[in-house]
Amino acid sequence: MVNYSTLGHNLKRGIFNFCSKLSDGLKRPSKKFITDMVYGIIASKSSYLTEMARKLNEKIALDKTVERLSRNLMNFEDAETLTENYMNTVKAHFDESTVLLVDDSDIAKPYSQKLEGLCRVKDGSTGEFADGYWFAGVSALTANHKQPIPVYSRVYSSTEEGYAGNNTETLKSLKFMSKHFPKTNIRAFDRGYDGSYIFDYLIRSEENFIVRSVGKRHCIYKGETVAVSALASKFKGKYKLKHKTREGREVNCKISILPIFLPKYPDVPLSLVICRGFGKEPLMLLTNLSNDDQRLGVTISKVYLMRWRIEEYYRFKKQGFGFEKFLVRSLDSIRNLDMFLSVAIGYIGMLSEKVDYSIEVMHVIHASKRLYGLARFTFYAISDGLTEIFSKSYVGLLPFFRKTNYDPQLSIIDCS
């Protein structure tokens, strides 16, 4: 039988230690605020400050806790230090084969009128235009279970002062990756990133990349300039790959790989990988990866097909924590809330790497009471389990800041 008192205490201690690393070099008030936010988000599974405040269980009026969180969220100025500490903490879960998934998304707020910097965005869920915000994001796949840990996230608006375009925001994410990850880590992009500014940066910085190409892009093959789609239509696939989609459907892929050049870079050898099996149009992938192995195209296709995991992460962020339902109004508060939510999900991602050997993580998953077993994307199970365990506690993390002895047995509801 699981001792929820000890388990809950140990899990809280883990979050406290994690937040201590995030706040290294910061003053005590900032450390406590970071800890309150990360624990509040995980324990409540919500982007509402009121729900976070309830999980903190402070011995003051709830509105006072909410007021403090709101004020600190708006005035938080240590985001750069927190980000650097976070990267130093999560990098242990990455290696030389880590894949970096780049994608942007939207935050739709169609019924909001008072939020700062609202702009028109295309809602990815409905395909319609609505008021909201854009955000650029990068996730890195963990070494063992290939789970997406967020490493970069920035909310921005086309109406804010200093806005220089979506391409500029994308370049900020590329520069962040260049700073924190080696060139050998593969950067994977969807076809929305098939633009000259992307290739200009990646080729100049000599970083490994895979970009899904649009059909109208032109390339040079055997000395002739031809559209990528026209070139792809001539090859039906030499190699085979069996791929299971996230819906569980098996797809038999046929893959070809061709040596090409881009007209703008006639001296930079690239490869065009053509992967058939996902609809009428094949996947057309441009990459600078090279190898003598003739099955390189299969490997490149496998790497690109991992890109759906960043979409799973975005879905988890929006549905699991109600990110699109936040009620903070200022753009600074929204950005800081997004940062804390990304950090909290990063902690869940680190726990997901321990599902094979950590007894505590196994107990967390057991507490989540999955109906159909553990899915490949483990974030939902771990998040549900943590919330279930923390719901049995009368206190938050305040006792960990005190020097007096803390007995977890006195803070847990008796569930026997």
C-alpha positions as CSV (number, residue, x, y, z in Angstrom):
1,M,0.0,0.0,0.0
2,V,1.3,3.4,-0.9
3,N,2.1,5.8,1.9
4,Y,0.8,9.0,0.4
5,S,2.2,11.0,3.4
6,T,5.8,10.1,2.6
7,L,5.3,10.0,-1.2
8,G,3.7,13.5,-1.2
9,H,6.5,14.9,1.0
10,N,9.2,13.4,-1.2
11,L,7.6,14.8,-4.4
12,K,7.3,18.2,-2.8
13,R,10.9,18.0,-1.8
14,G,11.8,17.2,-5.4
15,I,9.9,20.3,-6.7
16,F,11.5,22.4,-4.0
17,N,15.0,21.3,-4.9
18,F,14.2,21.8,-8.6
19,C,13.1,25.4,-7.9
20,S,16.2,26.0,-5.8
21,K,18.3,25.2,-8.8
22,L,16.1,27.6,-10.9
23,S,16.5,30.4,-8.4
24,D,20.3,30.0,-7.9
25,G,21.8,33.5,-7.5
26,L,18.4,35.2,-6.8
27,K,17.1,36.7,-3.6
28,R,14.9,34.8,-1.2
29,P,11.6,36.6,-2.3
30,S,12.2,35.6,-5.9
31,K,13.1,32.1,-4.9
32,K,9.8,31.7,-3.0
33,F,7.8,33.2,-5.8
34,I,9.3,30.8,-8.4
35,T,8.6,27.9,-6.0
36,D,5.0,29.0,-5.5
37,M,4.4,29.3,-9.2
38,V,5.9,26.0,-10.3
39,Y,4.3,24.1,-7.5
40,G,1.0,25.9,-7.9
41,I,0.8,25.1,-11.6
42,I,1.7,21.4,-11.1
43,A,-0.6,20.9,-8.1
44,S,-3.6,22.7,-9.7
45,K,-3.2,21.8,-13.4
46,S,-4.4,25.3,-14.1
47,S,-3.3,28.7,-15.5
48,Y,-5.6,30.5,-13.1
49,L,-3.8,32.3,-10.3
50,T,-6.8,31.6,-8.0
51,E,-6.4,27.8,-8.5
52,M,-2.7,28.0,-7.8
53,A,-3.3,30.1,-4.7
54,R,-5.7,27.4,-3.4
55,K,-3.0,24.8,-3.7
56,L,-0.5,26.9,-1.8
57,N,-2.9,26.7,1.3
58,E,-1.5,29.7,3.0
59,K,-2.9,30.9,6.3
60,I,-4.0,34.2,4.9
61,A,-7.0,35.3,2.8
62,L,-7.1,33.8,-0.7
63,D,-7.4,37.2,-2.4
64,K,-4.2,38.3,-0.7
65,T,-2.3,35.3,-2.1
66,V,-3.7,36.0,-5.5
67,E,-2.8,39.6,-5.3
68,R,0.8,38.8,-4.4
69,L,1.1,36.3,-7.2
70,S,-0.3,38.7,-9.7
71,R,1.9,41.6,-8.6
72,N,5.1,39.5,-8.7
73,L,4.1,38.0,-12.0
74,M,3.8,41.4,-13.5
75,N,7.1,42.7,-12.0
76,F,9.3,39.6,-12.3
77,E,12.6,40.7,-13.8
78,D,14.7,37.6,-13.3
79,A,13.5,35.7,-16.4
80,E,17.0,35.6,-18.0
81,T,18.6,34.1,-14.9
82,L,15.8,31.6,-14.4
83,T,16.1,30.5,-18.0
84,E,19.9,30.0,-17.8
85,N,19.5,28.0,-14.6
86,Y,16.7,26.0,-16.1
87,M,18.8,25.1,-19.2
88,N,21.7,24.0,-16.9
89,T,19.2,21.8,-15.0
90,V,17.6,20.0,-17.9
91,K,20.6,19.6,-20.1
92,A,21.5,16.3,-18.3
93,H,18.6,14.7,-20.2
94,F,20.0,15.6,-23.6
95,D,22.9,14.1,-25.6
96,E,24.7,14.4,-28.9
97,S,21.7,12.8,-30.7
98,T,19.1,15.1,-29.3
99,V,16.6,16.4,-31.8
100,L,15.4,20.0,-31.5
101,L,11.8,20.6,-32.6
102,V,10.9,24.1,-33.8
103,D,7.3,25.2,-34.2
104,D,5.2,28.2,-33.5
105,S,1.6,28.2,-32.2
106,D,-1.1,30.6,-31.2
107,I,-3.1,31.6,-28.2
108,A,-6.7,32.4,-29.2
109,K,-8.6,34.8,-26.9
110,P,-11.7,35.5,-29.1
111,Y,-13.8,36.9,-26.2
112,S,-11.2,39.1,-24.6
113,Q,-11.1,42.8,-24.9
114,K,-9.0,44.1,-22.1
115,L,-5.8,42.2,-22.6
116,E,-2.7,44.1,-23.6
117,G,-1.4,43.8,-27.1
118,L,-4.1,41.6,-28.6
119,C,-3.6,41.0,-32.3
120,R,-5.1,38.9,-35.0
121,V,-4.0,35.3,-35.2
122,K,-5.1,32.2,-37.0
123,D,-6.6,29.7,-34.5
124,G,-4.9,26.4,-35.2
125,S,-7.9,24.5,-33.7
126,T,-10.6,26.1,-35.8
127,G,-8.7,27.6,-38.8
128,E,-10.5,30.9,-38.2
129,F,-8.9,34.2,-37.4
130,A,-9.4,35.5,-33.9
131,D,-7.8,37.9,-31.3
132,G,-4.9,36.5,-29.4
133,Y,-1.2,36.1,-29.4
134,W,1.6,34.2,-31.3
135,F,4.2,32.2,-29.5
136,A,7.4,30.7,-30.8
137,G,8.7,27.5,-29.2
138,V,11.4,24.9,-29.2
139,S,11.3,21.5,-27.6
140,A,14.2,19.1,-27.2
141,L,13.6,15.3,-27.1
142,T,15.0,13.5,-24.1
143,A,17.7,10.9,-24.6
144,N,15.9,7.8,-23.5
145,H,12.1,8.1,-24.1
146,K,12.1,10.9,-26.7
147,Q,9.8,13.1,-24.6
148,P,9.6,16.8,-25.5
149,I,11.0,19.1,-22.9
150,P,10.4,22.8,-23.6
151,V,13.6,24.8,-23.9
152,Y,12.4,28.0,-25.5
153,S,9.0,29.7,-25.5
154,R,8.1,33.4,-26.2
155,V,4.7,35.0,-26.5
156,Y,4.6,38.0,-28.8
157,S,2.1,40.2,-30.5
158,S,2.2,42.0,-33.9
159,T,0.7,45.1,-32.3
160,E,3.3,45.5,-29.5
161,E,6.0,48.2,-29.7
162,G,9.2,47.0,-31.3
163,Y,7.6,44.1,-33.2
164,A,9.8,43.4,-36.2
165,G,7.9,40.4,-37.8
166,N,7.4,36.7,-37.2
167,N,10.6,35.9,-39.0
168,T,12.6,37.9,-36.5
169,E,10.9,36.0,-33.6
170,T,11.9,32.8,-35.3
171,L,15.5,33.9,-35.6
172,K,15.5,34.6,-31.8
173,S,14.7,31.0,-31.2
174,L,17.4,29.9,-33.6
175,K,20.0,32.0,-31.8
176,F,18.9,30.6,-28.5
177,M,19.5,27.1,-29.8
178,S,22.9,28.1,-31.2
179,K,23.8,29.4,-27.7
180,H,22.7,26.3,-25.7
181,F,23.0,23.3,-28.1
182,P,25.9,22.0,-30.2
183,K,25.7,22.2,-34.0
184,T,25.4,18.5,-34.3
185,N,22.0,18.4,-32.7
186,I,19.4,18.2,-35.5
187,R,17.0,21.1,-35.9
188,A,13.7,19.9,-37.3
189,F,11.3,22.3,-39.0
190,D,7.9,22.0,-40.6
191,R,7.2,23.4,-44.1
192,G,6.1,26.7,-42.7
193,Y,9.8,27.4,-42.1
194,D,10.8,26.7,-45.7
195,G,12.2,30.2,-46.2
196,S,15.4,31.8,-47.3
197,Y,16.0,33.4,-44.0
198,I,16.0,30.0,-42.3
199,F,18.5,28.5,-44.8
200,D,20.6,31.6,-44.6
201,Y,21.0,31.2,-40.8
202,L,21.4,27.4,-40.7
203,I,23.9,27.2,-43.5
204,R,26.0,30.1,-42.3
205,S,26.1,28.7,-38.8
206,E,26.8,25.2,-40.1
207,E,24.1,23.6,-37.9
208,N,22.4,20.3,-38.8
209,F,18.9,20.6,-40.0
210,I,15.9,18.9,-41.5
211,V,13.3,21.2,-43.2
212,R,10.1,20.0,-44.8
213,S,10.0,21.7,-48.1
214,V,7.1,23.2,-50.0
215,G,6.6,21.8,-53.5
216,K,7.2,25.1,-55.3
217,R,10.7,25.5,-54.0
218,H,13.3,25.1,-56.7
219,C,16.5,23.1,-56.4
220,I,19.4,22.0,-58.7
221,Y,19.6,18.3,-59.5
222,K,22.2,17.0,-62.0
223,G,22.9,20.5,-63.2
224,E,19.2,21.4,-63.9
225,T,16.9,23.7,-61.9
226,V,13.6,22.0,-61.1
227,A,10.7,22.4,-58.7
228,V,11.0,20.0,-55.7
229,S,7.5,18.7,-56.3
230,A,8.3,17.9,-60.0
231,L,11.5,16.2,-59.0
232,A,9.8,14.1,-56.2
233,S,7.1,12.9,-58.7
234,K,9.8,11.0,-60.6
235,F,10.9,8.8,-57.7
236,K,8.6,6.2,-56.2
237,G,10.8,5.0,-53.3
238,K,13.8,2.6,-53.0
239,Y,13.8,2.0,-49.3
240,K,11.0,0.9,-46.9
241,L,10.0,2.1,-43.5
242,K,7.2,0.9,-41.3
243,H,5.9,3.7,-39.1
244,K,3.2,3.7,-36.4
245,T,1.3,7.0,-36.2
246,R,0.2,8.6,-33.0
247,E,-3.2,7.2,-33.6
248,G,-1.8,3.7,-33.7
249,R,-2.1,3.3,-37.5
250,E,0.7,1.5,-39.3
251,V,2.0,3.2,-42.4
252,N,4.3,1.5,-45.0
253,C,6.6,4.3,-46.2
254,K,8.7,4.3,-49.4
255,I,11.7,6.5,-49.3
256,S,14.2,8.0,-51.8
257,I,17.1,10.3,-51.2
258,L,18.7,12.6,-53.9
259,P,21.8,14.8,-53.8
260,I,20.7,18.4,-54.6
261,F,21.8,22.1,-54.3
262,L,19.8,25.2,-53.7
263,P,20.2,27.9,-56.4
264,K,21.3,30.4,-53.7
265,Y,23.9,28.0,-52.4
266,P,25.3,26.1,-55.4
267,D,28.4,25.0,-53.5
268,V,26.6,23.6,-50.4
269,P,25.6,20.0,-50.9
270,L,22.2,19.0,-49.6
271,S,19.9,16.0,-49.8
272,L,16.3,15.8,-50.7
273,V,14.5,12.9,-48.9
274,I,11.2,11.9,-50.5
275,C,8.9,9.9,-48.1
276,R,5.7,8.4,-49.5
277,G,2.8,7.0,-47.5
278,F,1.2,10.0,-45.8
279,G,-1.4,11.0,-48.4
280,K,-1.2,12.0,-52.1
281,E,1.7,14.3,-51.7
282,P,5.0,12.9,-50.3
283,L,7.0,14.4,-47.5
284,M,9.8,16.3,-49.1
285,L,12.7,16.9,-46.6
286,L,15.7,19.1,-47.2
287,T,18.7,18.3,-45.0
288,N,22.5,18.9,-44.8
289,L,23.0,15.6,-43.1
290,S,25.4,13.4,-44.9
291,N,26.6,9.8,-44.5
292,D,27.9,7.0,-46.7
293,D,25.1,4.8,-45.5
294,Q,22.5,4.4,-48.3
295,R,19.7,4.2,-45.8
296,L,20.3,7.7,-44.6
297,G,17.0,8.7,-46.0
298,V,15.2,6.3,-43.7
299,T,17.0,7.7,-40.7
300,I,16.1,11.3,-41.7
301,S,12.5,10.3,-42.2
302,K,12.4,8.8,-38.7
303,V,13.9,11.9,-37.2
304,Y,11.4,14.2,-38.9
305,L,8.4,12.0,-37.9
306,M,9.3,12.7,-34.3
307,R,8.2,16.3,-34.9
308,W,4.6,15.5,-34.0
309,R,5.8,15.4,-30.3
310,I,6.0,19.1,-30.1
311,E,2.4,19.2,-31.2
312,E,1.6,16.8,-28.4
313,Y,3.4,19.2,-26.1
314,Y,1.3,22.2,-27.3
315,R,-1.9,20.2,-26.9
316,F,-0.9,19.2,-23.3
317,K,0.0,22.8,-22.5
318,K,-3.4,24.1,-23.7
319,Q,-5.7,21.3,-22.6
320,G,-3.8,20.0,-19.5
321,F,-3.3,23.4,-18.0
322,G,-5.9,25.5,-19.8
323,F,-3.2,27.9,-21.0
324,E,-5.6,29.7,-23.4
325,K,-7.9,30.4,-20.5
326,F,-5.5,32.6,-18.5
327,L,-6.9,35.8,-17.0
328,V,-3.8,37.9,-16.4
329,R,-3.9,41.0,-18.6
330,S,-0.5,42.6,-19.1
331,L,1.8,41.3,-21.8
332,D,4.6,40.9,-19.3
333,S,2.4,38.8,-17.0
334,I,1.4,36.6,-19.9
335,R,5.0,36.1,-21.0
336,N,6.1,35.3,-17.4
337,L,3.1,32.9,-16.9
338,D,4.1,31.1,-20.1
339,M,7.7,30.8,-18.9
340,F,6.6,29.3,-15.5
341,L,4.2,26.9,-17.2
342,S,7.0,25.8,-19.6
343,V,9.3,25.3,-16.7
344,A,6.7,23.2,-14.8
345,I,6.1,21.1,-17.9
346,G,9.9,20.7,-18.2
347,Y,9.9,19.2,-14.6
348,I,7.2,16.8,-15.7
349,G,9.3,15.9,-18.7
350,M,12.3,15.1,-16.5
351,L,10.1,12.8,-14.4
352,S,9.0,11.1,-17.5
353,E,12.6,9.9,-18.1
354,K,12.4,7.9,-14.8
355,V,9.3,5.8,-15.6
356,D,11.4,2.7,-16.0
357,Y,13.3,2.8,-12.7
358,S,11.9,5.3,-10.2
359,I,9.6,3.8,-7.6
360,E,8.2,7.3,-6.9
361,V,7.4,8.0,-10.5
362,M,5.7,4.5,-10.8
363,H,3.6,5.4,-7.7
364,V,2.7,8.8,-9.4
365,I,1.5,6.9,-12.5
366,H,-0.4,4.5,-10.4
367,A,-2.2,7.4,-8.6
368,S,-3.2,8.8,-12.0
369,K,-5.5,5.7,-12.5
370,R,-5.1,5.3,-16.3
371,L,-8.0,3.5,-17.9
372,Y,-6.1,2.0,-20.9
373,G,-2.6,1.8,-19.5
374,L,0.3,4.2,-20.0
375,A,0.6,6.0,-23.3
376,R,3.8,6.8,-25.1
377,F,3.3,10.4,-24.2
378,T,3.5,10.1,-20.4
379,F,2.9,13.8,-19.5
380,Y,-0.8,13.4,-18.9
381,A,-0.4,10.4,-16.5
382,I,2.4,12.1,-14.5
383,S,0.5,15.4,-14.3
384,D,-2.7,13.7,-13.1
385,G,-0.9,11.6,-10.6
386,L,0.9,14.6,-9.1
387,T,-2.3,16.5,-8.8
388,E,-4.0,13.5,-7.2
389,I,-1.3,13.1,-4.6
390,F,-1.0,16.8,-3.7
391,S,-4.7,17.0,-3.3
392,K,-4.4,15.0,-0.1
393,S,-2.1,17.6,1.5
394,Y,-3.2,20.5,3.7
395,V,-0.1,22.6,3.1
396,G,2.0,23.7,0.1
397,L,5.8,24.2,0.1
398,L,6.0,26.9,2.8
399,P,7.3,24.4,5.5
400,F,10.4,23.8,3.3
401,F,11.3,27.5,3.7
402,R,11.3,27.2,7.5
403,K,14.2,26.1,9.6
404,T,11.9,24.2,12.0
405,N,11.4,20.5,11.7
406,Y,8.6,19.6,9.4
407,D,6.6,16.4,9.9
408,P,4.7,15.5,6.7
409,Q,2.5,13.0,8.7
410,L,0.7,16.0,10.2
411,S,-0.2,17.6,6.9
412,I,-1.9,14.7,5.0
413,I,-5.5,13.8,5.0
414,D,-6.0,10.4,6.4
415,C,-7.3,8.3,3.5
416,S,-7.5,5.0,5.2
